[in-house]
Structures are given as C-alpha cells and as structure tokens.
Amino acid sequence: MSAATPETLGAIDPARAARLAVPALVVWLVLHLPSVCVPHLEIDEHVYRALARSLARGDGYTTRGTSIHATLEPSMYDRPLFHHPPLGPVLLIPFARDPSRGVVVGWLGHLLVILAVLDLARRRLPETLAGERALALGLVLAATDPLLVFAGNKIWLDAPVAGLSALGIALFDRWLATRAPSAWWGSAALCALALWTKLTAFLASGAILALALGALARARDGRERLAIARATVVWGGLVALAIFPWLWTFHETYGVWIPSWVRPSAALIETNHHIQVVIALPHHHFLASETAAIHPAIVAACALVLVARTRPTALVALAWLIGTLGGLVLLATTGHSSQLRFATIATPPIHLAAALALAGLGARRPRLALGLGLALVAHALVLDAIVVAQPRMSILGAWWRYL
C-alpha cells in the first residue's frame, strides 16, 4: 500500500535527481581532499586512533596501555571501557597503519548527509525548473556546510553519527511513502549504527516521531493507522534492542547506563585554556552559533517553508532541528561538554528546509530564489575556505572573527 501524499506527488525522477547531485558531490570531494595531507593532532583524533589500534591488537576498548594514556585526563580516560560505543574506532581499524587516511570515515559521514537530503527533498520537490534548482542548491548547501566540512576533515565521530542518523531518517520516510520492507529495515539498521557510533544520535529521534505522526494524520482509515503505529513501535524496539548490548556491557562495567564523567575535572579546567573557553560558553551556545555563525539565512528560510505548500515537511524539519539542538543544550546544562561540532546532527534538517523554501520561493520569484541560494552557498564557501586553509583552527568561536 502506498502512502503517497501531496508532498510526494510529482517528485523529481531519481535519475534526474542523481545528475543534479553531481555539483554537490564534486564540491564535497574538493573540500575534503586536502585533509589527507595535513597532520591530525587534535586530542580526540589521537584517542580514536589509539582505540582503533588497541582493538586491532585485541587489547580491549580502552586507552589503557596505549602510547597516549599518560597524556590524557585520568577521570575520563583511565578506565577499563571507553565512554562512547565502539563503532567509530572499529571503522578506523583498516587505517591503523596509515592513521591520516582514517579521515575518510569523516568524509563518508558528510556524504551520507548529502544523500539523506537528496532522498528526503527529491520526493517533495516538483519536477519543474524551480524544483530542480532548489534541489541542486540544497545539496550544494549540504556539501558546503562549514560545520560538516570541519568535522568531516577530522578523525572524529561527529560527521559519521550525523550521516548515519540522517540517512536512517530518510529511509524511514521512504518506507512511509512506499511501504518497502527494505527501507524499514535499512532505516532501523542505520539508526542503530548511529547509536553504536555515539549515543547522542538519539536526539534525532524527534524526526522519526514527527514523520510517524504525520503519516498517522494522513492515513485513510483505522487499519492503516494501526499498521503505521505498529510498525513504528516495532522499529523503535528493534533499534533499542540493537544498542542494548552496549548499554548492558557499560552497566556491567560501571554500574550506570550512561557515563556521568565525560566532563572536565577541576584540575583540567585550571590548566587548560581551551577547556576554560568551552565551559565559559552559555548553554544556548549551540543555538546561537548554529543560527548566527554558520547558517544566518538558512534558518530564516525555514520560516518560508511554513507558508509554502510543504507545511508537514517543515514541521518534521523543525522537530528534527529543535530536538537535536534542544537536547544538546540540555546536556550542556548538566555540565557535559558543549563543543559546536556536536551539533552536526542538527544540520540535515536545515538543508532540507532550505531546499523546500527555495522551491516555494522559486515558483513565484525564480530570480530571487536563485540569488538567495547562491548567496548562501557563497557565504558557506567563505567559511569553508577558512576551515580548509586553517585545519587546526578551533571550531569554538574562531569563526566569529571572520563574520
């Protein structure tokens, strides 16, 4: 049974959409290639590479016994089990002999975000000049997203968790539109993998809930509503079951389900200027930085979606954005680290909303929509040039000097 809605009728043909994605893919590759040629010296990059080597040797999932252990904060790292799930370091194992090449894992995370925006936007945009332009611009915006470029050029977990969760959400949306079992299973698998990368992937679950509620509201009868509700509950149970082995192992090791010690100690705060800067940031740092520093006009474009014909999708995008940023702000209030790169999971709905807004505007004012889209791309490219030229620059506020 198909669940096509007014938003999915007249969707852009997949082959045509793939051709429209080529410029974005070229830009994505150009922005990431230089990261192979620079040293990766940030502390978390050392940690993840050390964990990968430890796993490859069969020495366990810990930094104990590694070459960098003595340089790490004991309260966080002198433990028998690392605090994040192990998928990220596992993906780095093939690059253990050539650590700098491990950065391609971050590239692939960014690529998955682009593919997710492609899949989500294609089904909602009309096969018109305005729709095709909007899709191409939305994808280029996703490819040039400064936060994804920055995080994707590091050996970090942030780009992979954003990509896996975004593509999982896109496949769930595809299942709602087509009822294809492969999309349902693929969505559950990708979202489970996102959680096995970093538990903050859970914050993107607001998008799944919004998609399911929208499908329930559009259902033709009680039988269809029951089928959607049942499949969504089973989907959630399957994803929870998939991550449970890690949670159980963690609980058996420490007696708690999630770590409470992933925060700087008093000694580290006193001696580390970078940490002093981080903890001095306000709790709304994610929201302020995401809107004012990285996407000054894209967030305004979200408002255009609310008055366009794609209102249900706007609500999904907003639930996704608010859920992720709100969750990160809440974590910051409890003393957890509040680095802006954690907000990569909030970037996909921004680019989805931008594509939909540009399509709605383009149907009425095509030149204005094209000019706005190109201006947004130009703004992103300026920041990208800074990020690529200064790969060791801190993400925490250094961009403000260039705005």
VOLO-623943 format. One record per residue (C-alpha): residue number from 1; x, z, y. Coordinates in steps of 0.2 Angstrom, whole numbers, plus 5000, padded with zeros to 4 digits. Each point is the difference from the previous one (the first is absolute). Layout:
BEGIN
   resi      X      Z      Y
    NUM      X      Z      Y
...
***
This chain:
BEGIN
   resi      X      Z      Y
      1   5000   5000   5000
      2   5007   4995   5017
      3   4999   5011   5015
      4   5003   4987   5013
      5   4995   5006   5017
      6   4999   4991   5017
      7   5018   5005   5002
      8   5006   4991   4985
      9   4990   4984   5002
     10   5009   4985   5006
     11   5017   5009   4996
     12   5016   4990   5003
     13   5005   4990   4984
     14   5014   5009   4991
     15   5012   4985   5000
     16   4997   4998   5019
     17   5003   5018   5003
     18   5016   4999   4990
     19   5007   4987   5011
     20   4995   5010   5016
     21   5010   5014   4993
     22   5016   4990   4999
     23   5006   5004   5019
     24   4997   5018   4997
     25   5010   5000   4984
     26   5014   4991   5008
     27   5001   5013   5014
     28   4999   5014   4988
     29   5015   4993   4991
     30   5010   4997   5016
     31   4997   5017   5006
     32   5006   5009   4984
     33   5014   4989   4994
     34   5013   5008   5012
     35   4997   5017   4992
     36   5010   4995   4985
     37   5015   4999   5011
     38   5000   5017   5008
     39   5005   5017   4993
     40   4986   5011   4995
     41   5006   5017   5005
     42   4984   5010   5005
     43   4998   5016   4990
     44   4984   4995   4990
     45   5008   4984   4995
     46   5015   5010   4993
     47   4987   5011   4991
     48   4990   4986   4992
     49   5015   4991   4994
     50   5007   5016   4993
     51   4984   5003   4991
     52   5000   4983   4993
     53   5018   5002   4993
     54   4995   5017   4993
     55   4985   4992   4991
     56   5011   4986   4993
     57   5012   5012   4993
     58   4987   5010   4992
     59   5004   5016   5011
     60   4983   5003   5005
     61   4989   4998   5016
     62   5011   5011   5011
     63   5014   4999   5013
     64   5009   5014   4991
     65   5016   4994   4993
     66   5001   4985   5012
     67   5014   4996   5012
     68   4989   5004   5015
     69   4992   5016   4994
     70   5012   5011   5010
     71   4995   4991   5016
     72   4981   5003   4998
     73   4989   5014   5006
     74   4999   5012   4986
     75   4982   5006   5003
     76   4994   4982   4997
     77   5012   4992   4988
     78   5008   5014   4990
     79   4986   4999   4987
     80   4998   4994   4982
     81   4987   4987   5005
     82   4999   4989   5015
     83   4985   5002   5011
     84   4993   4982   5000
     85   4994   4991   4985
     86   5014   4989   4992
     87   4994   4982   5001
     88   5010   4996   5016
     89   5017   5006   4992
     90   4995   4991   4984
     91   4998   4984   5009
     92   5018   5002   5007
     93   5008   5002   4983
     94   5003   4981   4998
     95   5010   5001   5016
     96   5011   5016   4995
     97   5016   4990   5000
     98   4996   4991   5017
     99   4990   5013   5010
    100   4998   4989   5016
    101   4990   4988   4990
    102   4987   5013   4996
    103   4993   4997   5017
    104   4990   4985   4993
    105   4988   5013   4993
    106   4996   5004   5018
    107   4998   4981   5003
    108   4988   4998   4986
    109   4989   5015   5007
    110   4999   4991   5016
    111   4995   4984   4991
    112   4986   5009   4991
    113   4993   5005   5016
    114   5000   4982   5006
    115   4991   4994   4984
    116   4987   5014   5001
    117   4996   4995   5018
    118   4999   4982   4994
    119   4988   5004   4986
    120   4989   5012   5010
    121   4999   4988   5016
    122   4998   4984   4991
    123   4983   5005   4992
    124   4994   5005   5017
    125   5005   4986   5011
    126   4991   4983   5002
    127   5008   4984   4995
    128   5001   4994   5018
    129   5014   4998   5012
    130   4997   5017   5008
    131   5000   5008   4983
    132   5015   4991   4994
    133   5010   5004   5016
    134   4995   5018   4999
    135   5005   5002   4982
    136   5017   4992   5004
    137   5003   5011   5015
    138   4994   5016   4990
    139   5013   4996   4986
    140   5014   4997   5013
    141   4995   5017   5008
    142   5001   5008   4983
    143   5017   4992   4997
    144   5007   5005   5017
    145   4993   5018   5000
    146   5015   5009   5007
    147   4997   5016   4990
    148   4999   4990   4983
    149   5015   4990   5005
    150   5010   5016   5004
    151   4994   5009   4984
    152   5002   4985   4989
    153   5018   4998   5006
    154   5004   5017   4993
    155   5002   5007   4982
    156   4984   5011   5003
    157   4983   5002   4992
    158   4990   4996   5015
    159   4998   4981   4999
    160   4997   5000   4981
    161   4986   5014   5001
    162   4992   4990   5014
    163   5001   4984   4990
    164   4994   5006   4984
    165   4985   5010   5007
    166   4995   4985   5012
    167   5000   4988   4986
    168   4990   5012   4989
    169   4987   5002   5013
    170   4999   4981   5002
    171   4997   4998   4981
    172   4987   5013   5001
    173   4991   4990   5013
    174   5002   4984   4990
    175   4992   5009   4985
    176   4985   5005   5011
    177   4998   4981   5005
    178   5003   4992   4983
    179   4998   5014   4987
    180   5015   4993   4992
    181   5007   5014   4987
    182   5018   4994   5004
    183   4998   5005   5018
    184   4993   5017   4996
    185   5014   5004   4988
    186   5013   4993   5011
    187   4994   5010   5014
    188   5000   5016   4990
    189   5018   4996   4994
    190   5007   4996   5017
    191   4992   5016   5008
    192   5007   5010   4986
    193   5017   4993   5002
    194   4999   5004   5019
    195   4997   5018   4996
    196   5014   5000   4987
    197   5011   4994   5015
    198   4994   5013   5013
    199   4985   5011   4999
    200   4995   4996   5018
    201   4993   4984   4994
    202   4984   5011   4997
    203   4997   4999   5018
    204   4995   4982   4999
    205   4986   5004   4988
    206   4988   5000   5015
    207   5000   4981   4999
    208   4994   5001   4982
    209   4986   5011   5005
    210   4995   4990   5014
    211   5000   4984   4990
    212   4990   5008   4986
    213   4987   5007   5013
    214   4999   4983   5008
    215   4996   4992   4983
    216   4987   5013   4996
    217   4991   4997   5016
    218   5000   4981   4996
    219   4995   5002   4982
    220   4984   4991   4996
    221   4992   5013   4989
    222   5003   5017   4992
    223   5008   4992   4984
    224   5013   4992   5011
    225   5003   5016   5010
    226   5002   5010   4984
    227   5013   4987   4993
    228   5010   5001   5016
    229   5000   5019   5001
    230   5004   5002   4981
    231   5014   4988   5001
    232   5007   5008   5016
    233   5000   5017   4992
    234   5008   4994   4985
    235   5013   4991   5010
    236   5004   5016   5009
    237   5001   5010   4984
    238   5012   4987   4993
    239   5012   5001   5015
    240   4999   5019   4999
    241   5004   5000   4982
    242   5014   4988   5002
    243   5009   5012   5013
    244   4996   5016   4990
    245   5015   5000   4989
    246   5011   5001   5016
    247   4990   5014   5007
    248   5000   5009   4984
    249   5019   4999   4998
    250   5002   5005   5018
    251   4988   5015   4997
    252   5009   5005   4984
    253   5017   5000   5009
    254   4995   5009   5016
    255   4983   5008   4997
    256   4992   4990   5014
    257   4992   4983   5000
    258   5008   4993   5016
    259   5016   5005   5009
    260   4999   5012   5015
    261   5019   5000   5003
    262   5002   4982   5007
    263   5003   5006   5017
    264   5016   5005   5009
    265   5007   5017   4998
    266   5005   5011   5015
    267   5018   4997   4997
    268   4998   4981   5000
    269   4990   5000   5016
    270   5013   5010   5008
    271   5014   4988   4995
    272   4992   4983   5000
    273   4995   4992   5017
    274   4990   4987   4991
    275   4989   5013   4992
    276   4998   5009   5016
    277   4993   4984   5008
    278   4988   4997   4985
    279   4993   5018   5000
    280   4998   4999   5019
    281   4988   4985   4998
    282   4981   5004   5003
    283   4989   4999   4985
    284   4991   4985   5007
    285   5017   4991   5000
    286   4994   4987   4987
    287   4985   4995   5010
    288   5008   4999   5016
    289   5015   4990   4994
    290   4990   4989   4989
    291   4988   4995   5014
    292   5012   5001   5016
    293   5017   4995   4993
    294   4997   4988   4986
    295   4983   4992   5001
    296   4994   5002   5018
    297   4988   4986   5000
    298   4996   4998   4981
    299   4991   5017   5001
    300   4989   4994   5014
    301   4996   4984   4990
    302   4992   5012   4987
    303   4987   5003   5013
    304   4996   4982   5001
    305   4996   5000   4981
    306   4986   5013   5003
    307   4990   4987   5010
    308   5005   4985   4990
    309   4990   4994   4984
    310   5012   5010   4989
    311   4994   5017   5004
    312   5000   5007   4982
    313   5019   4995   4998
    314   5004   5008   5017
    315   4993   5017   4993
    316   5011   4998   4984
    317   5015   4996   5011
    318   4996   5015   5011
    319   4998   5012   4985
    320   5016   4994   4993
    321   5009   5002   5016
    322   4992   5017   5005
    323   5002   5007   4982
    324   5019   4996   4999
    325   5005   5005   5018
    326   4988   5015   5000
    327   5007   5006   4983
    328   5018   4998   5007
    329   4996   5010   5015
    330   4992   5014   4989
    331   5016   5001   4990
    332   5010   5001   5016
    333   4990   5015   5005
    334   5005   5009   4984
    335   5018   4998   5004
    336   5004   4984   4990
    337   5012   4987   5007
    338   4992   4988   5012
    339   5011   4985   5000
    340   4991   4984   5007
    341   5006   4990   4985
    342   4987   5010   4989
    343   4986   4991   5010
    344   5004   4983   4991
    345   4985   5003   4989
    346   4989   4999   5016
    347   5006   4983   5005
    348   4990   4988   4988
    349   4983   5004   5008
    350   5007   4996   5017
    351   5005   4983   4996
    352   4984   4997   4990
    353   4990   5005   5016
    354   5011   4989   5011
    355   4996   4985   4990
    356   4982   5003   5000
    357   5000   5004   5018
    358   5009   4984   5004
    359   4988   4990   4990
    360   4985   5007   5009
    361   5008   4997   5017
    362   5007   4983   4995
    363   4982   4994   4996
    364   4995   5002   5018
    365   5017   5000   5009
    366   5012   4990   4989
    367   5014   4999   5013
    368   4999   5019   5005
    369   5000   5004   4981
    370   5016   4990   4997
    371   5009   5006   5016
    372   4996   5018   4995
    373   5006   4998   4982
    374   5016   4992   5006
    375   5003   5014   5013
    376   4998   5013   4986
    377   5012   4990   4989
    378   5013   4999   5014
    379   4998   5018   5004
    380   5004   5004   4981
    381   5015   4988   5000
    382   5008   5009   5014
    383   4999   5016   4991
    384   5006   4992   4984
    385   5015   4993   5009
    386   5005   5017   5005
    387   4997   5007   4982
    388   5010   4986   4992
    389   5014   5001   5013
    390   5001   5019   4999
    391   4996   5004   4982
    392   5006   5018   5001
    393   4989   5004   5015
    394   4989   5014   4998
    395   4981   4996   4998
    396   4996   5016   5009
    397   4998   4995   5018
    398   5014   4988   5003
    399   4988   4986   5002
    400   4992   5009   5015
    401   5016   4996   5010
    402   4996   4981   4998
    403   4982   5000   5005
***
